[in-house]
Amino acid sequence: MHQSRFDLRRVMRHQRRTLPARQRHDAAQRLSRHLVRSRLFRHSRDIAVYWAADGEIDPAPFVRSAWRAGKRIYLPVLARYGNGGLWFRRYTPQTRLSPNRFGIPEPGPYQGRSIPRRQLDLVLTPLVAFDPRGNRLGMGGGFYDRTFAFLHHRRRWQHPRLLGLAYAFQQTETLPAEPWDVPLWGVATESGLRAFTPRAPADAPETADA
């Protein structure tokens, strides 16, 4: 019997929040190394990340490496009008951050330029759970699904690429997909980087140097 989305969120959020600090730190470092060594990273110039909250695996080590490599990094900003999606604003070591309505830091309105979402090369997304077909369970707000809904109309050329970041234990056997869910291009964990082949069987993801 499959867990409901509500129950799965509760279990996974509790599990990641109770991870020992040393385990969190080591996992974030290993994830960063996998990403930085990938073709995906080498071929990406404009990269959106997120500010870790609620026990999410922390992209901060990756961000520091990306800055050193000359990549342009962006953080999501809650849109103040429109469909309730996300904007993306440039993030540098000098950027001043302010908490949004969820208490998550984001660049202020006069901090850095915004980039159109379609011009991003790579978007690192937080998640609560994922399955081997690239389905993603988020926190339930639907921000990423609304922001990147246009990817539903692209069958071959997926740009930007949405890459979920997670701990390996956040993989689940299967997740029910809603019509509005935008599937992930791939997932990175402390164990490695996996790219999903569109519409592939659940046991046949592409797993090379993505």
N, C-alpha and C positions, 0 to 999 in steps of 0.2 A: 504494500500500500504506500503510495507516494505521499510525502508531506505536503501540506498546503504551503503556499507562498509565505503566509504569515508565520507558520511554524518554522519553516526553513530559515527565514530571516532571523527569527528569535534565536535559534540554535547556533547559526553561523556567526551572528554578531557577538553572542556570548563567548563563543570559542575563540574568536580573534581578540576580543578585549581582554581575555584572561591569559593570553600568551605571555610568558616571562619576557622582560625587557631585553635580555641578551638574545633570546631567540628572535625577537622582532628585528633587532639591530642586524644580526647575522643574515636573516632572510632578505632584508632590504639591500644589504651589500651584495649578496649573491645575485639578486635580481638585477641590480644595476650593472654588474659585470656581464651578465647574459645579454642585456640590451645593447650596451656599448660595443660589444663584439659583433653585433648582427649587421647584415646588409641593410636591414630596415633602418637602422640608426644612421648608417653611412649615407644613405640616399635621402634622408629627411633633413630639411633645413629649418622649417617652422614647426615646432612641437608644442602641443598643449599638454599640460600636466594637471595635477590636482593637489590640494592641500590635504594631507592625511588627517582623518578624524574618525572617531568611533572605532579605533583599533585597526583601521585600514593599513595595508602594507604601505610603507612610506617611500615615495619616489624621491625624497630629498637627496640621497647619495647619487642617484642618476642625474638629477638636476645639476649638481655641482660638476659632474663629469661632462655634461652637455655644454655647460657654460665654458668650460676649459676647451672644448672642441669647437667653440665658435657658433654653436647652434642658437637660434632665437627661441626663447621659452615664453609660454603664455599660461596664464591662470584663468579659469572660468570666473565670470562675474554674472550674478543673477540679473537677468534682463528686467528693467523697470517698466517696460511696456511690451506689447506684442503678445506672442503666444506662450509666454512663460518659459522660454528656452534660455540659452546661455549666450553671453558674449565672451570673447577671449581678449585679454589685455596683456601687453608685454610685461614680463616679469624679469627683473635683473636684481643683482645684489643690493642695489640702491632703492628699489621700489618700496614705497611705504604702503603697508597693508592695513585694512580696517575690517572688522568683523561684519559679515552680512547678517541677515535676519536669523540664520541658523547658528550664528556664532563662529562661522568659518572665515578665516582671513581671505580677503581678496583685494586686488589693487583698487585704489580709490578712483573717482571719476577723472582726476587730473594726473593720474599716475600711468604713464606709458600709453602708447597708441593701441588701438584695437585692430584686430585683423579679421577680415571676413572668414567665416567658418569654412567656406569652400577653398580658401587659400592655404589652410593648414595641410601639412604633409602627414602628420601623425598626431593622433589624439589618444593619450593615455587615460583610460577611464577607470574610476573605482567601481567595485562591484561587491555584492554580498555572496553570490554563488554563480557558477557557470557550468555548462555541460559540454560534452565532446563535440557538439554540433555548432558551438559558438553562441548559443543562447545565453543571455545575461540576466541575472536577477539583481536589480539595484535596490535602492532604499524605498522606492515606491513613488518618488516625486515625478518621474518621467522626464526630467530635464534633458538628458542626453537623447532620449528617443524623439522628443519634439525638435531639438536642435538639429539632429542629423536625419530627420525623416526623409530628406531628399535622396538619401542613399538607397531607399527602396526602389527608386526608378532607374538605378544603375545596375545592370546585370554583370558587366565585365570589368569596367574601370571603376574601382572603388577608391575614391579620393575625397577626403582624407581617409586613412586607414585607422579604424578604431581598434585599439589594443587594450584589452582589459588587464589590469594588474591585480594580482591576488596571491594569497598563500596557496600552496598546492592542495591543502586539505579542503579548500573551498570548491573543488570540483565535485559535482554531484552527477549521478547517473543520467538523469534527464530532467529538463525543465519544460513546462508547458509554454509554448510561444503564443503570444497574443498578436493580432494583426498589426498593431502599432509598434511592436518591439523591433528595434534595429539590431540585427545580429552583429557580433564582433568579427573583425577580420582575423583576430588572433588573441592569444592570452600569453602573458609572461608571468611566471612564478619564480620562486627561488630555485626551482628544479630545472628551469629552461624556458625556451620560447617556442610556442606552437602556433602555426598558421592553419586556419580552417579552410578546406576546399569548399567552395559554395555548393550547397545541396549534396554534399558527399555523405555516405553512410556514417553513422556515429562512430564506427571503429576505424575510420580511414582518414584521419587528419593529416595534413602535410606537416612534417616535423623536421625539416632540414634547417639549414642556416637561414632563417626567415628574414 
